[in-house]
């Protein structure tokens, strides 16, 4: 399958939000229950390092960074979000997106990328590990889904060898 990775635009959000909702419905991708509108999503994410994988006009997946803190000492630390459309999972789209996100994050001065991944989300844990993230711990029963199920969250991070 042919696709390209490029910057996410506001006009991509409807498709990206649909992919986000696919993740939400799994109950192991995020503790969110709804995809936000573009304006709220835009405010919560870094202005750089917002990527889509696309084939023609179709978004296959997306990845973005969000700041972990407004304090200047954490300016090079960001949280990773990555979501792949169910129909394109297992086709290396996630690997390509995360590798490109890492490359661009380093170009933009990020020295640490981190993610909190629900323990049952083995695909995401494996993807992050494959791309150089290491497990640094977990938070037990951190979040409870609307179905009453509690989940542990595994904390992973990747420290750049070229930035910071």
C-alpha positions in Angstrom: 0.0 0.0 0.0 1.3 3.4 -1.0 1.0 6.3 1.6 2.8 9.4 2.6 3.4 11.0 6.0 2.8 14.7 6.2 1.7 17.5 8.6 -1.9 17.3 9.9 -4.1 20.1 8.9 -7.4 21.3 10.5 -9.2 19.8 7.5 -7.8 16.4 8.4 -9.5 16.4 11.8 -12.9 14.9 10.9 -11.1 11.7 9.6 -8.5 11.8 12.4 -11.4 12.1 15.0 -13.1 9.1 13.4 -9.9 7.1 13.9 -9.6 8.4 17.5 -13.2 7.2 18.1 -12.2 3.8 16.8 -9.6 3.7 19.6 -12.0 5.0 22.2 -14.4 2.2 21.4 -11.8 -0.4 22.1 -11.7 0.7 25.8 -7.9 0.1 25.9 -6.5 3.0 23.8 -7.5 6.0 26.0 -9.6 7.0 29.0 -11.4 9.6 26.9 -15.0 8.9 26.0 -15.4 11.3 23.1 -13.2 12.9 20.5 -12.9 16.6 21.0 -13.6 19.2 18.4 -10.7 20.6 16.4 -10.3 23.8 18.5 -9.9 21.9 21.8 -7.6 19.3 20.2 -5.5 22.0 18.6 -5.1 23.9 22.0 -4.0 20.7 23.7 -1.3 19.7 21.3 2.1 21.0 20.2 2.0 23.1 17.1 4.8 21.1 15.6 5.0 17.3 15.2 1.4 16.7 14.1 1.4 14.0 11.5 -0.9 12.0 9.3 -0.3 8.9 7.2 -2.5 9.3 4.1 -3.2 7.5 0.9 -4.8 10.0 -1.5 -7.5 11.8 0.5 -7.8 9.0 3.1 -6.2 9.3 6.5 -4.8 5.9 7.7 -3.5 7.1 11.0 -2.2 10.1 12.9 0.4 10.9 15.6 1.0 14.1 17.6 2.7 15.5 20.6 1.3 17.3 23.6 3.2 19.3 26.2 3.7 17.6 29.6 4.0 20.9 31.4 4.0 24.7 30.8 7.2 25.0 32.8 10.2 25.9 30.7 12.4 23.2 32.1 10.1 20.7 30.5 10.0 22.3 27.1 11.8 19.3 25.5 9.5 16.7 27.0 6.2 15.7 25.2 3.5 13.1 25.4 2.9 10.9 22.3 -0.5 10.2 20.9 -0.8 7.7 18.0 -3.9 6.2 16.5 -4.1 3.9 13.4 -7.4 3.1 11.6 -8.5 -0.4 12.4 -8.4 -1.4 8.8 -4.7 -0.4 8.5 -3.4 -1.8 11.7 -0.7 -4.5 11.3 0.6 -2.9 8.0 3.5 -0.9 9.5 1.7 2.4 9.3 2.1 2.9 13.1 5.9 2.2 12.8 6.3 4.7 10.0 4.3 7.3 11.8 6.1 6.9 15.1 9.6 6.8 13.5 8.8 10.0 11.7 7.4 11.6 14.8 10.6 10.8 16.6 12.7 12.2 13.8 10.7 15.5 13.7 10.6 15.8 17.5 14.4 15.7 17.6 14.5 18.3 14.9 12.3 20.5 17.0 14.4 20.1 20.2 12.4 17.4 22.1 14.8 15.3 24.2 12.2 13.0 25.8 9.0 11.5 24.5 6.8 9.7 26.9 3.5 7.8 26.8 1.1 6.2 29.2 -0.4 3.1 27.7 -3.2 1.0 29.1 -1.6 -2.4 30.0 -4.0 -4.4 27.8 -3.0 -2.4 24.7 -0.2 -4.8 23.7 -0.1 -3.5 20.1 0.8 0.0 21.3 3.3 -1.3 23.9 5.0 -3.4 21.2 5.0 -0.5 18.8 6.7 1.9 21.3 9.2 -0.7 22.3 10.0 -1.4 18.6 10.7 2.3 18.2 13.1 2.6 21.1 10.9 3.4 24.1 11.6 1.6 27.4 9.2 0.8 30.2 9.9 2.9 33.2 7.1 1.7 35.5 3.4 1.5 35.8 0.5 3.1 37.7 -1.8 0.6 39.2 -5.5 0.9 38.6 -5.0 4.5 37.4 -8.2 4.9 35.4 -11.7 3.4 35.5 -13.7 3.1 32.3 -17.3 3.8 32.0 -17.9 0.0 32.1 -16.5 0.0 35.6 -13.2 -1.7 34.6 -10.0 -0.4 36.2 -6.8 -0.3 34.2 -3.1 -0.1 35.0 -1.1 2.3 32.8 2.4 1.4 31.7 4.7 4.4 31.5 7.2 4.4 28.6 9.8 6.9 27.5 12.4 7.4 24.8 15.3 9.7 25.5 16.9 11.2 22.3 20.6 10.6 21.6 20.8 13.7 19.4 18.5 16.4 21.1 18.9 17.8 24.6 
